[in-house]
Amino acid sequence: MKAIATLFAAVCLASFSSAWAADDWNGADKAKHVAVSAVLGTVSAMHFEDKWTAFGVAMIPGVLKEIADSQQSRNHFSGKDLAADALGAALGVQLGNWMVTTRGVGYRAAF
């Protein structure tokens, strides 16, 4: 888990570039990042008991997408997109954990 937190911190620090200023917090894609990551966080929390593990798993697709974006000529790595992913993943993990704890312990085993 420490490796994921270190990677996340490094990615956030690396995003303070000229692309950071050009990226809009109000972009339409931010809501999509939050929504997709929330779904992934919910499903992850229903599978993994540890919230940090569930959060890390939910963040993997977002990090991979931003890495792929950084390899495109007319695109860039967006720390703001990654922040939206983190928000959605955190909300989803909380929701998934709540769903599991209110339905009982045996519910997690079904996934």
C-alpha positions in Angstrom: 0.0 0.0 0.0 2.9 2.3 0.7 4.0 1.9 -2.9 0.6 3.0 -4.2 0.6 6.1 -1.9 4.2 6.9 -3.0 3.2 6.5 -6.7 0.1 8.7 -6.2 2.2 11.4 -4.5 4.8 11.4 -7.2 2.1 11.6 -9.9 0.5 14.6 -8.2 3.8 16.4 -7.9 4.7 15.7 -11.5 1.4 17.2 -12.6 2.5 20.7 -11.6 3.6 21.6 -15.1 2.3 23.9 -17.8 -0.4 21.3 -18.6 -1.7 21.9 -15.0 -2.6 25.5 -15.8 -4.3 24.5 -19.1 -6.5 21.8 -17.4 -9.9 23.1 -16.3 -11.4 21.9 -13.0 -14.9 22.4 -14.5 -14.2 20.2 -17.5 -17.0 17.9 -18.5 -14.7 14.9 -18.1 -14.2 15.5 -14.4 -17.7 14.2 -13.6 -17.0 11.1 -15.7 -13.8 10.5 -13.8 -15.7 10.8 -10.5 -18.5 8.6 -11.6 -16.4 5.8 -13.1 -14.1 5.8 -10.1 -17.0 5.7 -7.7 -18.4 2.6 -9.3 -14.9 1.0 -9.2 -14.5 2.0 -5.6 -17.8 0.5 -4.6 -17.1 -2.8 -6.3 -13.6 -2.9 -4.9 -14.8 -2.2 -1.4 -17.3 -5.1 -1.8 -14.4 -7.4 -2.6 -11.6 -6.2 -0.4 -12.0 -5.8 3.4 -9.2 -3.2 3.6 -10.4 0.2 2.5 -6.9 1.3 1.4 -6.5 -1.8 -0.8 -10.0 -1.1 -2.3 -9.0 2.5 -2.9 -5.8 1.5 -4.6 -7.5 -1.0 -6.9 -10.1 1.6 -7.8 -7.4 4.1 -8.7 -5.5 1.8 -11.1 -7.6 2.4 -14.2 -7.4 6.2 -13.7 -3.6 6.2 -13.3 -3.3 4.0 -16.4 -5.5 6.2 -18.4 -3.5 9.3 -17.5 -0.2 7.5 -18.3 -1.8 6.6 -21.7 -2.9 10.2 -22.2 0.6 11.4 -21.5 1.9 9.3 -24.4 -0.4 10.9 -26.9 0.9 13.9 -28.9 -2.1 16.2 -28.3 -2.9 15.1 -24.8 -1.3 15.3 -21.4 -1.2 13.8 -18.0 -3.9 15.5 -15.9 -3.4 15.7 -12.1 -6.9 17.2 -11.9 -8.4 14.2 -13.6 -6.5 12.0 -11.1 -7.8 14.1 -8.3 -11.4 13.5 -9.6 -10.6 9.8 -9.8 -9.4 9.9 -6.1 -12.6 11.7 -5.0 -14.8 9.2 -6.8 -12.8 6.2 -5.6 -13.0 7.4 -2.0 -16.7 8.0 -2.2 -17.2 4.6 -3.8 -15.1 2.8 -1.2 -17.1 4.4 1.5 -20.4 3.4 -0.2 -19.3 -0.1 -0.9 -18.0 -0.6 2.7 -21.3 0.8 4.0 -23.3 -1.6 1.8 -21.2 -4.6 3.0 -21.5 -3.7 6.7 -25.2 -3.1 6.6 -26.0 -6.3 4.7 -23.8 -8.5 7.0 -20.5 -10.2 6.9 -21.5 -13.0 4.5 -22.3 -10.6 1.7 -18.6 -9.9 1.0 -18.0 -13.6 0.3 -20.4 -13.5 -2.6 -18.0 -11.4 -4.6 
